[in-house]
Amino acid sequence: LEQANAELTKLRTDFIDRVPIVQYEEVNKQLVGKTREVESLKEELDSAANRYR
């Protein structure tokens, strides 16, 4: 996750240089939403895995 965040920061910097801030904010909002969704799905998966141990 840390490596992904580092890569994301690098890409975000490049993106900011090329994309208007309004578009950046919208994409960032979508990214935050997807990140929360992934975290929720991971918790669900971990919970299911624990039930079958």
QUINORDA-V132909 format. One record per residue. N is the residue number from 0. RES is the residue in three letters. PSI is psi in radians with two decimals (NA if undefined). OMEGA is omega in radians with two decimals (* if undefined). Layout:
# QUINORDA-V132909
{{N | RES | PSI | OMEGA} {N | RES | PSI | OMEGA}}
This chain:
# QUINORDA-V132909
{{0 | LEU | -0.69 | 3.12} {1 | GLU | -0.71 | 3.12} {2 | GLN | -0.71 | 3.12} {3 | ALA | -0.70 | 3.11} {4 | ASN | -0.68 | 3.10} {5 | ALA | -0.76 | 3.11} {6 | GLU | -0.71 | 3.12} {7 | LEU | -0.75 | 3.12} {8 | THR | -0.74 | 3.12} {9 | LYS | -0.83 | 3.14} {10 | LEU | -0.65 | 3.14} {11 | ARG | -0.71 | 3.12} {12 | THR | -0.81 | 3.10} {13 | ASP | -0.71 | -3.11} {14 | PHE | -0.78 | -3.13} {15 | ILE | -0.65 | -3.14} {16 | ASP | -0.40 | -3.02} {17 | ARG | -0.23 | -3.00} {18 | VAL | 2.42 | 3.10} {19 | PRO | 2.56 | -3.05} {20 | ILE | -0.61 | 3.14} {21 | VAL | -0.78 | 3.12} {22 | GLN | -0.70 | 3.10} {23 | TYR | -0.80 | -3.11} {24 | GLU | -0.69 | 3.12} {25 | GLU | -0.79 | 3.13} {26 | VAL | -0.71 | 3.12} {27 | ASN | -0.73 | 3.11} {28 | LYS | -0.76 | 3.12} {29 | GLN | -0.72 | 3.14} {30 | LEU | -0.77 | 3.12} {31 | VAL | -0.75 | 3.11} {32 | GLY | -0.78 | 3.14} {33 | LYS | -0.65 | 3.11} {34 | THR | -0.76 | 3.09} {35 | ARG | -0.71 | 3.13} {36 | GLU | -0.77 | 3.14} {37 | VAL | -0.75 | 3.13} {38 | GLU | -0.72 | 3.12} {39 | SER | -0.76 | 3.12} {40 | LEU | -0.64 | 3.10} {41 | LYS | -0.75 | 3.10} {42 | GLU | -0.73 | 3.12} {43 | GLU | -0.75 | 3.13} {44 | LEU | -0.78 | 3.11} {45 | ASP | -0.73 | 3.13} {46 | SER | -0.79 | 3.12} {47 | ALA | -0.72 | 3.14} {48 | ALA | -0.70 | 3.14} {49 | ASN | -0.56 | 3.12} {50 | ARG | -0.48 | -3.07} {51 | TYR | 0.20 | 3.11} {52 | ARG | NA | *}}
